[in-house]
């Protein structure tokens, strides 16, 4: 049998009340007013004490309930913080994965663009072939504009590559003249005055590339090695890297193409990537120059 505290205190209360009633009846029977007043006073005090004890008990229970709620809230808060931390880690992981996917996607787009450019250059090469065949068939001299357009197409290969974006480029074709010096016959940026007065000797980078029949590259002219055959012409140089590519036919250097760039450490990777295409363009350029010079000789 389960006996609760309220049942015990309830029984005691009934017993006390019955006892007080008996005392009051007894006092009235004895005509003892003082005893009656004392009993009533004791009764009031007892009731007040019971009320005070009951209220204190309620307050204690309320405090215990509040503490339990606070503990429950604290536990819930900690759980929520843990869930938030876990969600933040998942978000960070997803963000990192998204960035990796974005980088891979960007790389794929760049590779695709490079392949598209390469295909476009091969298509352009076919059109140049048709132009040469047309010139030979109709005994027609190639205009300087067509030659200029061809070296511009070569320059676009380097300009469109990701390693040279936002850089200033200049492409020039050097050939040996009657004074055994190397002068410009075509250029994308040099002015006519510069083309007329610029003559380089055998000790220059152009001369070494011409005579030794090899590609010469310097990615940082300002910090070049002593064995790089580069000669400063004046103080107005703006380019930082240079690439010399000789065109060799039957063990003879026909001309040297010089490409300069205002960025450091560029050009060479592009040349290695598109070497076959560039070589084909240079051969076509040589044929066009041959056709043009042959027509000049006929005059």
Phi, psi and omega in degrees: 000129183267112180256122181269162178297323181297325178293318180296309181295327177297317179295318178297319180298317179297319179297317181294316180299318179297322178294318180295319179299317179297321179293320180296316179298318179297320180295319178296322179295329181268000183054041180255095182293322181297319180295321178298313180299318180297318180294317179297320179298315178297324179296316179298314180300318180297316179299316179299318179297319178297319179297315180299315181296320179296316180294319178298321179295319177296318179297318179297317178297321178296318178297318178298319179296318178296320179296318178298320177295318179298317178297318179296318178297319180297318178296317178297321179297316179297320178297317179296319178297320177296318178296319178297317178298319178295318178296321179297318178297319178296319178296317178298319179295318178294322178297316178297317178296321178296318179297319179296317178296321179296318178297316179297319179296319179296320179296318178298320179296319178296316178298319179296320179296320179296317178295320177297318178297318181297317177298320180296321180292324176295321177297317178298323179299319178298321179293324177293322176302316179297323180296319180293315178300321178295320180295318179293319183294320185260009177055044186253136177282138177281130180287158179298330179298322179292321176296316179298321179296325182292315179289334174294322177295323176296318180296325180297331177302316180284323183292322183281344182288150186294339183279349184233018180293147180062023178247152177267130182241155173217131181238129182224148176249121179253138175224158181281138181256188184291341179268012183059029173247165184252117184238163182276131174252339176211145178202146179272337185233331185296141177284161178303324179296316178296318179299322184288321186265348184276110177228124185249149181263188185289341180276352180283169179298321178296315181297319179294316178297323180292312186280321181273353175053054179217155176284132179239131182226138174224114184277344180215092185296324182296333180239039184287157177284157182298334183276000178280120185280063181249133181241125176289129181270317178204183184270009185260013182293131178250338184281151184249338180226154185215145179224126179247124182235109178277145173259117185247125177231122182054048178062021178235132178279118180277317177197172179235128175265128179248126175240127177243152183219142179282351175267153175274152171055045173235189176081310189293317181296322177295317179299316179297326183286322185245029186301317181296318180295315181297318179299321179295318178299318180295321177296318178295320178298320178297319179296317179297319177296321178297316179299316182295315181293326179295321179290327177294320180294327180293332178290000000 
